[in-house]
């Protein structure tokens, strides 16, 4: 039996961030992770000298980057160029990302080029919050005329969000993400695993107790307040506050009588986003100029992350190829499509293969800002005092890992105001 101020369940980026902020505020904090290592979906695996994230990972200039900088993380890596190709009707064609590529591309008519040029000039100043409650489809069709300009935007916005349903995706958050990606993203040396090592060291320095291979099986509460949690191995932790930094379905399962709480509505409204990811390390690139490809009429994406980050010990190039999945998935067909794209971009890649990783159906995020959302999840579960949620699904407008860090900080900020006897963070409903 242990007794702490704050227990964090789940040791992904959300859990680690929450634990660090709670410990920084002077709270005795424990973090419990069911796997034998920390990191969740942000881990990096090393194969034959090459570092593979779980699919290509880029850090945008959003909440996570600001949080990591505030915590003093060493983020080593670089920004890749955004110039690349688009795949259209099985051909690789210059993607219009700058004035030069816009003039060169055969993808657009002159009318299309003029329309896209005017958007590229004003896009960074767009007030995206005006479109938070509009679907992406409505935004695109209401603002863009040329059919090919629409296709280019759909492709860029799918890459920024991983979401394949413009009818569901709320336009504001993804337009914001596109603004950030056009300013450049960061690819990290040795992958996101290096960032996790840094986060773990900061958590340890702040005095967080971190237990791996500790699967939490139940969160108990009494008289409307959290009491304790139990683990599979019999460990019991009494805590004033419990932050659930686990996927939404896991959160629902852990909490006694969760069906009677807001967790139930949050899980019901969640729409997970998945992808098939093929990562390869190649001794050399058969086509060195072809390193970055957006699918236009195919929901795919390819990037050589080694063009900006150190991802192998011996100079091998680490390429991530990704298929954005929708409701109906066929993992064999997805693999064929990904290998086909790799052959189009880097013919003969199999002869250069050093290492390979295939993830046929991985969850990129457990929910996102979509137009069917009725409530913003968390930070507090209002029916149970001392219970909070965090994770990429507990977004209040952020996307992907930015939602993980922002929700973690919201949970800690809320528990601190509750301790100080300040009024509760009002529970927010999407209007
Ligand atoms: C292919 C792919 C590409 C991506 N690309 C990007 C990108 O380019 N940019 C970006 O910003 N984001 C990207 N992401 C998203 C990013 O990786 C995630 O948003 C982030 O890692 C989620 O962190 P989390 O802590 O919310 O969840 P997770 O990492 O899933 O952490 C949850 C943790 O809870 C643990 N857990 C679950 N149940 C229990 C239990 N009962 N007891 C104890 N522990 C438990 C799990 O083992 C896990 O470690 C990508 C994700 C994928 C899969």
Boltz pocket constraint, residues with backbone or C-beta under 6 A from the ligand:
constraints:
  - pocket:
      binder: B
      contacts: [[A, 9], [A, 10], [A, 11], [A, 12], [A, 13], [A, 14], [A, 15], [A, 32], [A, 33], [A, 34], [A, 35], [A, 37], [A, 38], [A, 39], [A, 40], [A, 41], [A, 42], [A, 54], [A, 55], [A, 56], [A, 57], [A, 58], [A, 59], [A, 60], [A, 214], [A, 215], [A, 216], [A, 217], [A, 245], [A, 246], [A, 247], [A, 250], [A, 254], [A, 275], [A, 277], [A, 362], [A, 363], [A, 364], [A, 365], [A, 390], [A, 391], [A, 392], [A, 393], [A, 399], [A, 400], [A, 401], [A, 402], [A, 404]]
      max_distance: 6.0
